[in-house]
Amino acid sequence: MKLAAALRQLGRVAALTLISLLALQLFFIARIAAMARIDPQSTAFQRSEAWRLLSEHGRIEWSQQWMPDERIAANLKRAVIASEDAAFAEHGGIDWDAIERAWERNQRAEARAEQRNTLNDKHSRPRIEPKLVGGSTITQQLAKNLFLSGERTPIRKVQEFVLTFALEACLSKRRILEIYLNNVEWGEGLFGAQAAARHYYRVDAAQLGTTPAARLAVMLPAPKRFEERPGSPYVAGRAATVVARMGAVDLP
C-alpha cells in the first residue's frame, strides 16, 4: 500500500511538472506571437545587465532607442548577417552545419590547450582555457537574449531550441532581424543599432556606411571588449573581410 501511494504521488508530481513546462512554453509562444506587432520593451539579458550595473555602480547608464526596420541601414543588416549568420535567410532557425563546424573547431582547440597545459603543469605555469566558438544563428541569439539566463546547461539549450523554432514559426525573418538589431548589446549599457551608431559614429542607424557597419558587426561577439578599442587592427582587419562578403548577402 505504501509503495502504491508513493507511486501515485510521484505520478502527480510528474504530471504537474509536465503541465507546468507546457504552460511555460505556451506563455513563451504567446509572447513571441505578440512580437509580430508589438515591439519588446526589454530582454532577459538587458534586465540582468541593468541589475548588474546597479549593483556594481549604484546607477544605470543606458542608451537604447528603437528604430523600425526601414530606419536601419541595409549596410548594417548585411554586415551583421555576413559576420554572424551567413545562412540566415535559408535556415529554419538552427544552422546544423555551423554547429558541426564549431564542434570540430572546439575539439581541436581543447586538444591544443590540453597539450599546452601538460607542459605548463610540468613547469608550474598557469593553465590556459581553450578558446571556444559557438555556432548559434541570429535567431538563437535572439531567443537567448529575450528569455534565457546566461547559464550553460543541457536543459537551457533545449529551451533555446524550442524558442528558436517558435520565433521562426511566428515571425518573419525581417521581423526577427529587426528585433535583434534593436536589442543586441554593443557596449556597456549600449543596446541597439541606433545607440551604437550614435555612440561610435555620431550618425543615425539609417546613415551607416559600409565600413562603419562592418566594424559594428565585428564587435558583436565581444562588445564590451571591443568597446575599449573599436579601431583596433583586429576589428579593422575582420571588418575588411565582412565588407568583402556583404555583397553576397540577400536581405530577407
C-alpha positions in Angstrom: 0.0 0.0 0.0 2.8 2.4 0.9 4.5 1.7 -2.4 1.3 2.3 -4.4 0.7 5.6 -2.6 4.3 6.7 -3.2 3.9 5.8 -6.9 0.7 7.8 -7.2 2.3 10.8 -5.5 5.3 10.5 -7.9 2.9 10.4 -10.8 1.1 13.5 -9.6 4.4 15.4 -9.3 5.4 14.3 -12.7 2.1 15.3 -14.2 2.2 18.7 -12.5 5.8 19.2 -13.7 4.8 18.4 -17.3 1.8 20.7 -17.1 3.9 23.5 -15.8 6.5 23.0 -18.5 3.8 23.0 -21.2 2.2 26.2 -19.7 5.6 27.9 -19.7 6.1 27.0 -23.4 2.6 28.3 -24.3 3.4 31.5 -22.4 6.7 32.0 -24.3 4.9 31.2 -27.6 2.1 33.8 -26.8 4.8 36.4 -26.1 6.6 35.6 -29.3 3.4 35.7 -31.4 2.6 39.2 -29.9 6.0 40.4 -31.1 4.7 40.2 -34.7 3.1 43.6 -33.9 4.4 44.7 -30.5 8.0 45.8 -30.0 9.5 44.1 -26.9 10.3 46.6 -24.2 13.3 44.7 -22.8 15.0 41.4 -22.9 16.1 39.0 -20.1 19.7 39.8 -20.9 19.1 43.6 -20.7 17.3 43.2 -17.3 20.2 41.2 -15.9 22.7 43.8 -17.2 20.7 46.6 -15.7 20.8 44.8 -12.3 24.5 44.2 -12.6 25.2 47.9 -13.4 23.0 49.0 -10.5 24.7 46.6 -8.1 28.3 47.4 -9.2 28.0 51.2 -9.8 24.9 52.2 -7.9 23.4 53.7 -11.1 22.4 52.6 -14.6 23.8 54.4 -17.6 21.7 53.2 -20.5 21.4 54.0 -24.2 18.8 52.5 -26.4 16.3 53.8 -28.9 14.0 51.6 -31.0 14.3 52.0 -34.8 11.9 50.4 -37.2 13.3 48.2 -39.9 13.2 50.9 -42.6 15.3 53.2 -40.5 18.2 50.8 -40.1 20.8 50.9 -42.8 20.8 47.9 -45.2 24.6 48.1 -44.8 24.3 47.1 -41.1 21.8 44.3 -41.9 24.1 42.9 -44.5 27.2 43.3 -42.3 25.6 41.5 -39.3 24.3 38.6 -41.4 27.7 38.3 -43.2 29.5 38.3 -39.8 27.1 36.4 -37.6 24.9 34.1 -39.7 25.6 33.9 -43.4 22.8 31.4 -43.9 20.2 33.4 -42.0 17.8 33.7 -44.9 17.9 30.0 -45.7 17.9 28.0 -42.4 14.9 27.3 -40.2 16.5 28.8 -37.1 19.3 26.3 -36.5 22.3 26.0 -38.8 23.3 22.4 -38.2 26.3 22.7 -40.5 27.6 25.7 -38.4 27.1 23.7 -35.2 29.1 20.8 -36.6 31.9 23.1 -37.7 32.0 24.8 -34.3 32.1 21.5 -32.5 35.0 20.2 -34.7 36.9 23.5 -34.2 36.3 23.4 -30.4 37.6 19.8 -30.3 40.8 20.9 -31.9 41.1 23.9 -29.6 40.6 21.7 -26.5 43.2 19.3 -27.7 45.8 22.1 -28.3 45.0 23.5 -24.9 45.4 20.2 -23.2 48.8 19.7 -24.8 50.0 23.2 -23.7 48.6 22.6 -20.2 50.6 19.3 -19.9 53.8 21.4 -20.4 52.5 24.2 -18.1 51.9 21.7 -15.3 55.4 20.4 -15.6 56.8 23.9 -15.3 54.3 25.1 -12.7 52.8 27.6 -15.1 49.1 28.7 -15.1 46.7 26.6 -17.0 45.0 28.0 -20.0 41.4 27.7 -21.2 40.7 26.7 -24.8 39.1 29.5 -26.9 35.8 28.0 -27.9 33.4 29.2 -30.6 29.7 28.9 -31.0 27.5 28.0 -34.0 24.5 30.0 -32.9 22.3 31.7 -35.5 20.9 35.2 -35.2 17.5 33.6 -34.2 19.2 31.5 -31.5 21.0 34.6 -30.2 17.7 36.5 -30.1 16.0 33.6 -28.3 18.7 33.6 -25.6 18.6 37.4 -25.2 14.9 37.6 -25.0 14.1 34.9 -22.5 17.0 33.0 -21.1 19.8 33.4 -18.5 23.5 33.1 -19.2 23.9 29.7 -17.7 25.0 26.8 -20.0 23.2 23.6 -19.3 21.6 20.9 -21.5 18.1 21.9 -20.3 18.7 25.5 -21.2 20.0 24.5 -24.6 16.8 22.5 -25.2 14.7 25.5 -24.2 16.7 27.7 -26.6 16.0 25.3 -29.4 12.2 25.4 -28.6 12.2 29.2 -28.5 14.2 29.4 -31.7 11.7 27.3 -33.6 8.8 29.4 -32.1 10.5 32.6 -33.3 10.9 31.2 -36.8 7.3 29.9 -36.9 5.6 33.1 -35.6 7.8 35.9 -37.0 9.2 36.7 -40.4 13.0 36.8 -41.0 12.7 40.5 -41.4 11.0 41.0 -38.1 13.5 38.7 -36.3 16.4 40.7 -37.6 14.6 44.0 -36.7 14.1 42.9 -33.1 17.7 41.5 -32.9 19.3 44.7 -34.2 17.2 46.8 -31.7 18.2 44.8 -28.7 21.7 43.4 -29.2 24.5 44.7 -26.9 27.1 47.0 -28.4 28.9 48.0 -25.3 28.4 48.7 -21.6 24.8 49.7 -21.2 24.6 50.3 -25.0 21.9 48.4 -26.9 20.6 48.5 -30.4 21.7 49.8 -33.8 20.7 53.5 -33.1 22.6 53.7 -29.8 25.6 52.1 -31.4 25.6 54.3 -34.5 25.3 57.5 -32.3 27.9 56.3 -29.8 30.6 55.2 -32.2 30.0 57.3 -35.4 27.7 60.2 -34.3 25.2 59.3 -37.0 21.7 57.7 -37.1 21.4 54.0 -37.8 20.0 54.7 -41.2 23.1 56.6 -42.2 25.7 53.9 -41.5 28.2 53.4 -44.4 29.7 50.1 -45.4 32.9 50.1 -43.3 31.3 51.5 -40.1 28.5 48.9 -40.4 31.1 46.2 -40.8 33.1 47.4 -37.8 29.9 47.3 -35.7 29.1 43.8 -36.8 32.6 42.6 -35.9 32.1 43.9 -32.4 29.1 41.8 -31.6 30.7 38.6 -30.2 32.5 40.7 -27.5 31.1 44.2 -27.5 32.5 45.2 -24.0 36.0 44.2 -25.0 35.9 45.9 -28.4 34.2 49.0 -27.0 37.6 50.0 -25.5 39.4 49.7 -28.9 36.8 49.9 -31.7 39.5 50.9 -34.1 41.9 48.1 -33.2 43.8 46.3 -36.0 41.8 43.2 -35.4 38.5 45.0 -35.8 39.8 46.7 -38.9 41.1 43.5 -40.5 38.0 41.5 -39.7 35.8 44.3 -40.9 37.5 44.2 -44.3 36.6 40.6 -44.6 33.0 41.3 -43.7 32.8 44.1 -46.3 34.0 41.6 -48.9 31.2 39.3 -48.0 28.4 41.8 -47.8 27.7 41.9 -51.5 26.7 38.3 -51.5 24.1 38.8 -48.7 20.4 38.7 -49.6 18.3 40.6 -47.2 15.0 38.9 -46.0 
